Amino acid sequence: MTRLHRVSQPCLERVDFVIPQEKHRITFVVSGLSPTLGLERVTLSLLDVLDAEFDIHVICIGGSYTDKSLHNNVEVLGTPLTGLQRIRSVPRLYARSRHSGLGTVVLVGVWTAIPWLMIAPRRAAGTIVWEHTLLQEKLAKSRQLHLLKLMSRWLYQRADCVVGVSTPVTDDIAEYGNVRWLETIPNLVETPTRVEIQESLRTKVTDPYRIVCVGSLSSIKSQDLAIKAMALLDDKYSLTLIGAGPRMQALKDMATELGVQDRVHFTGHLARDQVMENLRAAALLLHCSVAETFGLVYVEAADLGIPVLSVSTRAARQLIPAYVPGWLCENDAASIAATIRRVASLPKPSDEAYVGAASRRAQEFGAIRVRDAWREILKHVGAFTNQERQHIPAAQAEK
């Protein structure tokens, strides 16, 4: 705030006039905000903590009235786009990318960043790519992602800054060698209080052999490993697969072929509160994904006092057990089954293990830490003139 002192006549009494400084405009460009899954949730959480300091505007490439209701300043460009329909992002974004009042632009995810960077005037506005997806491990499982990776290698150099949600993401993008400025800022994670964690830990698990997997049913998430592991375990173990996706029928067929169809349950897509309810009733969260950029589901399980067993990936090794009580295993069904048997014979992680992990999460992924990191980047990029953006200091370009 800028404060001016003025002397009024004729009494010469001082009157203070407060002139509010205009907030810097930040435009977040997203594929959509609903349904509110992992990417959408962390986006909305970030918008909430930045709202007080910045003038936040959101452009949804595709959405509905639901998307408009999720934040106070949302512009929807059309109906939701999926699959090959995403090519229609380009004409939708063309005119908006040339708008003069965008301020600093944050492109949320590769599906948004690539069409925007293809058509937007180069450095007409400060541009930040917020990358959540691209990992080397995912390329072998998805030709589509392989193409996106190639395109991002060409296009991300046009952004002023690329922010990755974890060091595995930024490490892979650093290999491009042409990104102007690269930073790691973790997703914002709301952490329960000590009392809330202890309350969750007092909830008794009714079935000590109930295992839950959460995630889209896709080749990257590798739920086939969980089903194969069930075939190696005693009949007392059951598996609940929460989520929907293109692999559902193939996974159901696999369960039938392996003779475990009575112990493997598919819920389809569930609302968030139903997902949490299923997690609370589980003895163990099993995560078989071959590639995780952050691992939000690990954190959600830890918040509820549910231990995690994950195949060993770069993101999993960063979180487990320091931030999330649990165990790691090799990326094959035999190792998963053997570790499940071993875990069943062990005592649950202690209350202090959950409380300590939550404290570390609050420090590393909490609102203050994440807000401050984003604030510095947003203010720095927003302060550039068009000429300055073409000459980011070498020390920053090397980060």
RAQUI-V5055 format. One line per field, one symbol per residue. ss: DSSP state (2 for helix, 1 for strand, 0 for the rest). psi: psi as a letter, one per 30 degrees, with the letter a starting at -180 (. if undefined). burial: I if it has 24 or more other ideal C-beta (glycine too) atoms within 12 Angstrom, else O. Layout:
ss->???
psi->???
burial->???
//
This chain:
ss->011111100000011111100000111111000000022222222222220000111111000022222000011100000022222222222222000000011111022222222220000000111110000222200022222222222222220011110022222222000000011100000000022222222000000001111100000000222222222000000111111000022222222220000001111100022222222200011110000000022222222000011110022222210001011110002222222222220000002222222222222220222222222222222220000222000222200
psi->kkkkkkklkffgkkkkkjjkkkkkkkjkklelfkkiaeeeefeeeeeeffeffljkkkjkekaafeeffflfikkkfalkklbfffffeeeefeeefgkfgfbkkjjjlefeeeeefefkkkhflkkkkjkfejkeffeffjeeeeeeeeeeeefffflekkjlfleeeeeeeffeggkekklkjlkkjkklleeeeeeeffkkkfjfgkkkkklkileefhfeeeeeeeffllffklkkjjlllfgeeeeeeeeeefggfffjkkfaklleeeeeeeeeflfkkkjgkfkkeeheeeeeeeeggklkkkljleeefeekgefjkallllhleeeeeeeeeeefflllkleeeeeeeeeeeeeegleeeeeeeeeeeeeeeffkleeeffhkkeeeff.
burial->OOOOOOOOOOOOOOOOOOOOOOOIIIIIIIIIIIIIIIIIIIIIIIIIIIOOOIIIIIIIIIIOOOIOOIIOIIIIIOOIIOOOOIOOIIOIIOOIIOOOOIIIIIIIIIIIIIIIIIOIOOIIIIIIIIIIIIIIIIIOOIOIIOOIIOIIIOIIIIIIIIIIIIIIIIOIIIOIOOIIIIIIIIIIIIIIOOOOIOOIIOOOIOOOIIIIIIIIIIIIIIIIIIIIIIIIIOOOIIIIIIIIIOIIOOIOOIIOOIOIOOIIIIIOOOOOOOIIOIIIIIIIIIIIIIIIIIIIIIIIIIIIIIIIIIIIIIIIIIIIIOIIIIIIIOIOIOIIIOIIIOIIOOOIIOOOIIIOIIOIIIOIIIIOOIIOIIIOIIOIIIOIOOOOIOOIOOOOIOO
//
